[in-house]
Amino acid sequence: MWVRFVAPLLLAGLMTSTAKAAGPTVFATIDRSGWPASLATVTGFDTASRAEILMFGKALLASETLDETTLKQRLGVKEVDLKSVAQVRERFWDRLLSNYRSASQDCEKEMFCPQVRGLGDLRQLAAGFTGDTSPAYAPWAKASQVFHEQYLNEQLRLAALFPKISSEIERFDDAELTGDELADRQFLLSFDDGPSAAGGHTDAMANVLRAHDLHGTFFVLGEPFQARLRKSSPAAMQALYSGQCVALHGWQHKSHSAWSEWQSSVSRSVTLVRGTMPDDYQPLFRPPYGQRASDSAQFFKAQGLKVMLWGIDSQDWSKQVSASAATQRVQTLMLLWRRGIILFHDIHDKAPKAVPALIAANQGNGVKWVDCHAEL
């Protein structure tokens, strides 16, 4: 009898610690006021993009010199999956080379524009990069170096723990969507953990998107969705998300990698949300914390669902990250990765402030906000 009662408690404790273990204690933020040029043109975006690519490449290159013991200490983990770390580093270098080339077309007269023939050239360029080519760029260079070292720590921590602790850092199946599928300068806005209570931040976020004629994906939790539905009506829920896309985040915000009821969590959510939102429902599932079972692909395919992860995390749920910090973090990662699925949370007050700032900052520079109804 003792075992019957204690085992669920142990499992619950494991799930809680697993969910927390994947994330760092410090999130990378940056004050972009040190960047002296405008992002409001294609050229301006590309110049800033090359600079961020080289600064991240410098941090990535330096991390390759760390032995396993030092890496554990730096990332704050007890174990490191070296194969996973190596795979992530290799994928990052491939993206950096592709992105640098995209950002370097016709840039001979612009800042930070040495041409590269291949990965060897890019690595050499990153190794010697300082960013303070002129005094005007020195404040940005100092802030950017710190940002990318901290951001790389976030990513390598996820890699070090994968696949034992799953996350958005890698796919388990080719059908999983990460944002890499998008074209250069294309970004999809997505929002987790809603809906809020009536009149709350979900309402504000949906209104912001409609005001800008944009269409984002809201990954809803079944439990709060059902609670709000019971206090209103299907018509009210349809009006709340009108023009947007509504997808699934599970019934409760629990890790779906170890929870014994994860399949029920998904199927219950499908029935509820699809039945309530027949026009705006999208057959997408985003696992809380990015955690899902390594062998779950067949289940999702049988349910007619695709797993959608993300590549740009605002970290707007954290008390460490203000709305302004979330905006500047996301902007910097947009410059670095040049495409991707952006993660916000519509149950907090930061996304309705951060998203309009991003929209305003990226007018006229070729950035396209992807319609959530378009197939990736």
Secondary structure as a PSIPRED ss2 file (coil, helix, strand):
# PSIPRED VFORMAT (PSIPRED V4.0)

   1 M C   1.000  0.000  0.000
   2 W H   0.000  1.000  0.000
   3 V H   0.000  1.000  0.000
   4 R H   0.000  1.000  0.000
   5 F H   0.000  1.000  0.000
   6 V H   0.000  1.000  0.000
   7 A H   0.000  1.000  0.000
   8 P H   0.000  1.000  0.000
   9 L H   0.000  1.000  0.000
  10 L H   0.000  1.000  0.000
  11 L H   0.000  1.000  0.000
  12 A H   0.000  1.000  0.000
  13 G H   0.000  1.000  0.000
  14 L H   0.000  1.000  0.000
  15 M H   0.000  1.000  0.000
  16 T H   0.000  1.000  0.000
  17 S H   0.000  1.000  0.000
  18 T H   0.000  1.000  0.000
  19 A H   0.000  1.000  0.000
  20 K H   0.000  1.000  0.000
  21 A H   0.000  1.000  0.000
  22 A C   1.000  0.000  0.000
  23 G C   1.000  0.000  0.000
  24 P C   1.000  0.000  0.000
  25 T C   1.000  0.000  0.000
  26 V C   1.000  0.000  0.000
  27 F C   1.000  0.000  0.000
  28 A C   1.000  0.000  0.000
  29 T C   1.000  0.000  0.000
  30 I C   1.000  0.000  0.000
  31 D C   1.000  0.000  0.000
  32 R H   0.000  1.000  0.000
  33 S H   0.000  1.000  0.000
  34 G H   0.000  1.000  0.000
  35 W C   1.000  0.000  0.000
  36 P C   1.000  0.000  0.000
  37 A C   1.000  0.000  0.000
  38 S C   1.000  0.000  0.000
  39 L C   1.000  0.000  0.000
  40 A C   1.000  0.000  0.000
  41 T C   1.000  0.000  0.000
  42 V H   0.000  1.000  0.000
  43 T H   0.000  1.000  0.000
  44 G H   0.000  1.000  0.000
  45 F H   0.000  1.000  0.000
  46 D H   0.000  1.000  0.000
  47 T H   0.000  1.000  0.000
  48 A H   0.000  1.000  0.000
  49 S H   0.000  1.000  0.000
  50 R H   0.000  1.000  0.000
  51 A H   0.000  1.000  0.000
  52 E H   0.000  1.000  0.000
  53 I H   0.000  1.000  0.000
  54 L H   0.000  1.000  0.000
  55 M H   0.000  1.000  0.000
  56 F H   0.000  1.000  0.000
  57 G H   0.000  1.000  0.000
  58 K H   0.000  1.000  0.000
  59 A H   0.000  1.000  0.000
  60 L H   0.000  1.000  0.000
  61 L H   0.000  1.000  0.000
  62 A H   0.000  1.000  0.000
  63 S H   0.000  1.000  0.000
  64 E C   1.000  0.000  0.000
  65 T C   1.000  0.000  0.000
  66 L C   1.000  0.000  0.000
  67 D C   1.000  0.000  0.000
  68 E H   0.000  1.000  0.000
  69 T H   0.000  1.000  0.000
  70 T H   0.000  1.000  0.000
  71 L H   0.000  1.000  0.000
  72 K H   0.000  1.000  0.000
  73 Q H   0.000  1.000  0.000
  74 R H   0.000  1.000  0.000
  75 L H   0.000  1.000  0.000
  76 G C   1.000  0.000  0.000
  77 V C   1.000  0.000  0.000
  78 K C   1.000  0.000  0.000
  79 E C   1.000  0.000  0.000
  80 V C   1.000  0.000  0.000
  81 D C   1.000  0.000  0.000
  82 L H   0.000  1.000  0.000
  83 K H   0.000  1.000  0.000
  84 S H   0.000  1.000  0.000
  85 V H   0.000  1.000  0.000
  86 A H   0.000  1.000  0.000
  87 Q H   0.000  1.000  0.000
  88 V H   0.000  1.000  0.000
  89 R H   0.000  1.000  0.000
  90 E H   0.000  1.000  0.000
  91 R H   0.000  1.000  0.000
  92 F H   0.000  1.000  0.000
  93 W H   0.000  1.000  0.000
  94 D H   0.000  1.000  0.000
  95 R H   0.000  1.000  0.000
  96 L H   0.000  1.000  0.000
  97 L H   0.000  1.000  0.000
  98 S H   0.000  1.000  0.000
  99 N H   0.000  1.000  0.000
 100 Y H   0.000  1.000  0.000
 101 R H   0.000  1.000  0.000
 102 S H   0.000  1.000  0.000
 103 A H   0.000  1.000  0.000
 104 S C   1.000  0.000  0.000
 105 Q C   1.000  0.000  0.000
 106 D C   1.000  0.000  0.000
 107 C C   1.000  0.000  0.000
 108 E C   1.000  0.000  0.000
 109 K C   1.000  0.000  0.000
 110 E C   1.000  0.000  0.000
 111 M C   1.000  0.000  0.000
 112 F C   1.000  0.000  0.000
 113 C C   1.000  0.000  0.000
 114 P C   1.000  0.000  0.000
 115 Q C   1.000  0.000  0.000
 116 V C   1.000  0.000  0.000
 117 R C   1.000  0.000  0.000
 118 G C   1.000  0.000  0.000
 119 L H   0.000  1.000  0.000
 120 G H   0.000  1.000  0.000
 121 D H   0.000  1.000  0.000
 122 L H   0.000  1.000  0.000
 123 R H   0.000  1.000  0.000
 124 Q H   0.000  1.000  0.000
 125 L H   0.000  1.000  0.000
 126 A H   0.000  1.000  0.000
 127 A H   0.000  1.000  0.000
 128 G C   1.000  0.000  0.000
 129 F C   1.000  0.000  0.000
 130 T C   1.000  0.000  0.000
 131 G C   1.000  0.000  0.000
 132 D C   1.000  0.000  0.000
 133 T C   1.000  0.000  0.000
 134 S C   1.000  0.000  0.000
 135 P H   0.000  1.000  0.000
 136 A H   0.000  1.000  0.000
 137 Y H   0.000  1.000  0.000
 138 A H   0.000  1.000  0.000
 139 P H   0.000  1.000  0.000
 140 W H   0.000  1.000  0.000
 141 A H   0.000  1.000  0.000
 142 K H   0.000  1.000  0.000
 143 A H   0.000  1.000  0.000
 144 S H   0.000  1.000  0.000
 145 Q H   0.000  1.000  0.000
 146 V H   0.000  1.000  0.000
 147 F H   0.000  1.000  0.000
 148 H H   0.000  1.000  0.000
 149 E H   0.000  1.000  0.000
 150 Q H   0.000  1.000  0.000
 151 Y H   0.000  1.000  0.000
 152 L H   0.000  1.000  0.000
 153 N H   0.000  1.000  0.000
 154 E H   0.000  1.000  0.000
 155 Q H   0.000  1.000  0.000
 156 L H   0.000  1.000  0.000
 157 R H   0.000  1.000  0.000
 158 L H   0.000  1.000  0.000
 159 A H   0.000  1.000  0.000
 160 A H   0.000  1.000  0.000
 161 L H   0.000  1.000  0.000
 162 F C   1.000  0.000  0.000
 163 P C   1.000  0.000  0.000
 164 K C   1.000  0.000  0.000
 165 I C   1.000  0.000  0.000
 166 S C   1.000  0.000  0.000
 167 S C   1.000  0.000  0.000
 168 E C   1.000  0.000  0.000
 169 I C   1.000  0.000  0.000
 170 E C   1.000  0.000  0.000
 171 R C   1.000  0.000  0.000
 172 F C   1.000  0.000  0.000
 173 D C   1.000  0.000  0.000
 174 D C   1.000  0.000  0.000
 175 A C   1.000  0.000  0.000
 176 E C   1.000  0.000  0.000
 177 L E   0.000  0.000  1.000
 178 T C   1.000  0.000  0.000
 179 G C   1.000  0.000  0.000
 180 D C   1.000  0.000  0.000
 181 E C   1.000  0.000  0.000
 182 L C   1.000  0.000  0.000
 183 A C   1.000  0.000  0.000
 184 D C   1.000  0.000  0.000
 185 R C   1.000  0.000  0.000
 186 Q E   0.000  0.000  1.000
 187 F E   0.000  0.000  1.000
 188 L E   0.000  0.000  1.000
 189 L E   0.000  0.000  1.000
 190 S E   0.000  0.000  1.000
 191 F E   0.000  0.000  1.000
 192 D E   0.000  0.000  1.000
 193 D E   0.000  0.000  1.000
 194 G E   0.000  0.000  1.000
 195 P C   1.000  0.000  0.000
 196 S C   1.000  0.000  0.000
 197 A C   1.000  0.000  0.000
 198 A C   1.000  0.000  0.000
 199 G C   1.000  0.000  0.000
 200 G C   1.000  0.000  0.000
 201 H H   0.000  1.000  0.000
 202 T H   0.000  1.000  0.000
 203 D H   0.000  1.000  0.000
 204 A H   0.000  1.000  0.000
 205 M H   0.000  1.000  0.000
 206 A H   0.000  1.000  0.000
 207 N H   0.000  1.000  0.000
 208 V H   0.000  1.000  0.000
 209 L H   0.000  1.000  0.000
 210 R H   0.000  1.000  0.000
 211 A H   0.000  1.000  0.000
 212 H C   1.000  0.000  0.000
 213 D C   1.000  0.000  0.000
 214 L C   1.000  0.000  0.000
 215 H C   1.000  0.000  0.000
 216 G C   1.000  0.000  0.000
 217 T E   0.000  0.000  1.000
 218 F E   0.000  0.000  1.000
 219 F E   0.000  0.000  1.000
 220 V E   0.000  0.000  1.000
 221 L C   1.000  0.000  0.000
 222 G H   0.000  1.000  0.000
 223 E H   0.000  1.000  0.000
 224 P H   0.000  1.000  0.000
 225 F H   0.000  1.000  0.000
 226 Q H   0.000  1.000  0.000
 227 A H   0.000  1.000  0.000
 228 R H   0.000  1.000  0.000
 229 L H   0.000  1.000  0.000
 230 R H   0.000  1.000  0.000
 231 K H   0.000  1.000  0.000
 232 S C   1.000  0.000  0.000
 233 S C   1.000  0.000  0.000
 234 P H   0.000  1.000  0.000
 235 A H   0.000  1.000  0.000
 236 A H   0.000  1.000  0.000
 237 M H   0.000  1.000  0.000
 238 Q H   0.000  1.000  0.000
 239 A H   0.000  1.000  0.000
 240 L H   0.000  1.000  0.000
 241 Y C   1.000  0.000  0.000
 242 S C   1.000  0.000  0.000
 243 G C   1.000  0.000  0.000
 244 Q C   1.000  0.000  0.000
 245 C E   0.000  0.000  1.000
 246 V E   0.000  0.000  1.000
 247 A E   0.000  0.000  1.000
 248 L E   0.000  0.000  1.000
 249 H C   1.000  0.000  0.000
 250 G C   1.000  0.000  0.000
 251 W C   1.000  0.000  0.000
 252 Q C   1.000  0.000  0.000
 253 H C   1.000  0.000  0.000
 254 K C   1.000  0.000  0.000
 255 S C   1.000  0.000  0.000
 256 H E   0.000  0.000  1.000
 257 S C   1.000  0.000  0.000
 258 A C   1.000  0.000  0.000
 259 W C   1.000  0.000  0.000
 260 S C   1.000  0.000  0.000
 261 E C   1.000  0.000  0.000
 262 W H   0.000  1.000  0.000
 263 Q H   0.000  1.000  0.000
 264 S H   0.000  1.000  0.000
 265 S H   0.000  1.000  0.000
 266 V H   0.000  1.000  0.000
 267 S H   0.000  1.000  0.000
 268 R H   0.000  1.000  0.000
 269 S H   0.000  1.000  0.000
 270 V H   0.000  1.000  0.000
 271 T H   0.000  1.000  0.000
 272 L H   0.000  1.000  0.000
 273 V H   0.000  1.000  0.000
 274 R H   0.000  1.000  0.000
 275 G H   0.000  1.000  0.000
 276 T H   0.000  1.000  0.000
 277 M C   1.000  0.000  0.000
 278 P C   1.000  0.000  0.000
 279 D C   1.000  0.000  0.000
 280 D C   1.000  0.000  0.000
 281 Y E   0.000  0.000  1.000
 282 Q E   0.000  0.000  1.000
 283 P E   0.000  0.000  1.000
 284 L E   0.000  0.000  1.000
 285 F E   0.000  0.000  1.000
 286 R C   1.000  0.000  0.000
 287 P C   1.000  0.000  0.000
 288 P H   0.000  1.000  0.000
 289 Y H   0.000  1.000  0.000
 290 G H   0.000  1.000  0.000
 291 Q C   1.000  0.000  0.000
 292 R E   0.000  0.000  1.000
 293 A C   1.000  0.000  0.000
 294 S C   1.000  0.000  0.000
 295 D C   1.000  0.000  0.000
 296 S C   1.000  0.000  0.000
 297 A H   0.000  1.000  0.000
 298 Q H   0.000  1.000  0.000
 299 F H   0.000  1.000  0.000
 300 F H   0.000  1.000  0.000
 301 K H   0.000  1.000  0.000
 302 A H   0.000  1.000  0.000
 303 Q C   1.000  0.000  0.000
 304 G C   1.000  0.000  0.000
 305 L C   1.000  0.000  0.000
 306 K E   0.000  0.000  1.000
 307 V E   0.000  0.000  1.000
 308 M E   0.000  0.000  1.000
 309 L C   1.000  0.000  0.000
 310 W C   1.000  0.000  0.000
 311 G C   1.000  0.000  0.000
 312 I E   0.000  0.000  1.000
 313 D E   0.000  0.000  1.000
 314 S C   1.000  0.000  0.000
 315 Q C   1.000  0.000  0.000
 316 D C   1.000  0.000  0.000
 317 W C   1.000  0.000  0.000
 318 S C   1.000  0.000  0.000
 319 K C   1.000  0.000  0.000
 320 Q C   1.000  0.000  0.000
 321 V C   1.000  0.000  0.000
 322 S C   1.000  0.000  0.000
 323 A H   0.000  1.000  0.000
 324 S H   0.000  1.000  0.000
 325 A H   0.000  1.000  0.000
 326 A H   0.000  1.000  0.000
 327 T H   0.000  1.000  0.000
 328 Q H   0.000  1.000  0.000
 329 R H   0.000  1.000  0.000
 330 V H   0.000  1.000  0.000
 331 Q H   0.000  1.000  0.000
 332 T H   0.000  1.000  0.000
 333 L H   0.000  1.000  0.000
 334 M H   0.000  1.000  0.000
 335 L H   0.000  1.000  0.000
 336 L H   0.000  1.000  0.000
 337 W H   0.000  1.000  0.000
 338 R C   1.000  0.000  0.000
 339 R C   1.000  0.000  0.000
 340 G E   0.000  0.000  1.000
 341 I E   0.000  0.000  1.000
 342 I E   0.000  0.000  1.000
 343 L E   0.000  0.000  1.000
 344 F E   0.000  0.000  1.000
 345 H E   0.000  0.000  1.000
 346 D C   1.000  0.000  0.000
 347 I C   1.000  0.000  0.000
 348 H C   1.000  0.000  0.000
 349 D C   1.000  0.000  0.000
 350 K C   1.000  0.000  0.000
 351 A H   0.000  1.000  0.000
 352 P H   0.000  1.000  0.000
 353 K H   0.000  1.000  0.000
 354 A H   0.000  1.000  0.000
 355 V H   0.000  1.000  0.000
 356 P H   0.000  1.000  0.000
 357 A H   0.000  1.000  0.000
 358 L H   0.000  1.000  0.000
 359 I H   0.000  1.000  0.000
 360 A H   0.000  1.000  0.000
 361 A H   0.000  1.000  0.000
 362 N C   1.000  0.000  0.000
 363 Q C   1.000  0.000  0.000
 364 G C   1.000  0.000  0.000
 365 N C   1.000  0.000  0.000
 366 G C   1.000  0.000  0.000
 367 V C   1.000  0.000  0.000
 368 K E   0.000  0.000  1.000
 369 W E   0.000  0.000  1.000
 370 V C   1.000  0.000  0.000
 371 D C   1.000  0.000  0.000
 372 C C   1.000  0.000  0.000
 373 H C   1.000  0.000  0.000
 374 A C   1.000  0.000  0.000
 375 E C   1.000  0.000  0.000
 376 L C   1.000  0.000  0.000
